[in-house]
Amino acid sequence: MLTLENVMDEITTIKRELAEIKEVLGTEFARKKSILSKIKNIENLINNKEYAIAGERIATLESILGTKDNEILRLRTILDFEFEED
């Protein structure tokens, strides 16, 4: 018998499986090209030591992806590390 509880359990299972797929394949397959382009742009800014602009772009991207997004966390960590090195 199909119940709301069964449907919710299936949705939870599907979400868990999608998270596992993202973990195995990486997050790029789930990202829009425009987001990937923004990430690459920020990486280039950091590589070129344009830290202030990179920080601004990270903040903008963070407003789209959220503060707990793996790419946001990675970019912030790289920026902090590179900025400390200079």
Secondary structure, DSSP 8 states (H G I E B T S, - for coil): ---HHHHHHHHHHHHHHHHHHHHHH-SGGGS-HHHHHHHHHHHHHHHTT-HHHHHHHHHHHHHHH-TT-HHHHHHHHHHHHHHHH-
